[in-house]
Amino acid sequence: MILTVTMNPSIDTAYHIDHLVIDDVNRVVPEKTAGGKGLNVSRVLVQLGDEVLATGLLGGHMGEFLADRMTDDHIPNDFTPIAGESRICIAVLHDGNQTEFLESGPTVSSEELDAFMAHFSELVEKADCVTISGSLPKGVPADCYAKMVAVVAAAGKPVLLDTSGASLDAALEAEVKPTLVKPNLTEINGLLGTSFTPDDLPALQAALAADDRFSGIPWVVVTMGGAGAVAFHGEKGYRVVMPNIPAVNATGSGDSTIAGFAHALARGAGDDEVLRCGNTCGKLNAMDPKTGHLVIERWDEVYNAVQITEL
């Protein structure tokens, strides 16, 4: 079973209109889904045929609505209840643009966080692999993910961490490291204080090897948008180039990539399969208008077209 964590889920509401009229009425038909990076991971894993359990924090009537949407998506879930209402995030797709309104979410008490951590520890014992994705809600300290990584590591299970900012900084500074992290090139340059481009991969590999924060992390995957990705596993480095297939909606492709990595790592796959599986999921998501959904019928085409070379 793969356990996915979403600490700050949302009701993602999309409004599709031809033209947004400011200071007037815009009539819309809402499209509501259970949102959050970890739930995108869950949806893809379900499509891949994995046994999945989604967990995190849910609050109030909005939380009940989110749980119902997960059930609609065939995502088994076991969240810790909190008093505050789970958030709503609105995306208005108009005039070829996307305007977003993102609520910050509820404030979590220390007692609620303690209850979640106790529950999380129990769920980890039943899991084969754990993914932790997205932002932390208010009231949750930045080192929460680092503590969760330590719980998973103590149970001897792989844990994939996909976050940024202070929570990623805390996880990198911690003594116990995740199995895999997936910053993009901009984020890794910010962490290293560098300005590497996709043409500077040997220098990037050397910089990561010299930085103690990345020591002990088995997999460091750096995504580079249209330029593909570069991955470092132990002493080896890999360049990943994707087939040139037009994207329809790239939103959620990073989450789908994490799902593919988890799918492969949970089965003890080798480096080539891990990289092909993760990057294929990211590409297939970008080819589908739905977020966190794969054009699964084109799996073989994309999987076999992924180019992986050792640095």
C-alpha positions, 0 to 999 in steps of 0.5 A: 500500500502507498500512503499519500499525505496532504496536510492542506487539501482544498476544494478546487473549484474551476470556472470556465468562461469565455470572457471575465467581466470586471465589476459585473455578474459572471454566470458560471458552472462550477467544476469541483474536485478534491484538490491538493498535491497529495490527492493528485498523487493518489488519483494517478496511483489509483489509475496505475492500479496501486493500493492507495490510502490518502491521509492528512487533515480535514476540517468542517463541512468542507472537509466532509465534502472533500472526503465525498469527492475522494470517494467519487474518485475511488481514493480510500482515505483516512484523514485526521479531523480538525476544527477549522474548515478546509479551504477552497481554491478557485481558478477562473479560466478566461480569455486564454488566462487562468486567474486563481483565488487561493485560501490559506486554509485553517489554523491547526492546533498543537493538539490536532497536530499531535493527534495526526502524528500519532495516527500517521505513525500507525498508518506508516506501519501498514504502508510499503511507501509514503509520499508527502506533498504540498504546503503546510497549513497555518499552525504547523511548524516548518519541521513537521515534514522532517519529523514525518520523514523520520517516522517513515525512515524508522519504519524502514519504508521509502518516503518521497518528499515534494515541497518547497520553502521553509518545510523543504529547508527543514527537511534538508537540514534534518539528520534523517533524510527522505528517499527522494526529493524533487525540486525544479531547477529554479528551486535548486539554484535558490538552495545552492545560490547558483544559476545553473542551466540545463547545459551545466549538469556536471557542475550541478552534480558536483555542487549537490555532492559537495552540499551536506544538505543533500548527503544521504538522500538516495534520489535527488531529481531536478525537473527542468520543464521542457528540457526534461530532468536530471536525476542523481542516485548515489554516485550516478547521474542521469539525463532524462529527455522527454518525447516532443508531444504537445502538452494540454494541461501541465498542472499536476504533472509534478504530482503525477511524476511523484506518483510514478516514482512511488509506483516504481520504488514501492516495487523495488524497481531499478534506476531505469524503470524508476525514471521512466515510470515517473517521467512517463506519468508526468508527461501523460498528465500534461497530455490530459486536460484533467489534473492528476489524470493520465492518458493511460492508453498512450503509456507504452508510446511515451514510456518507450520514447523516454531517453535516459543517458548516464552522465 
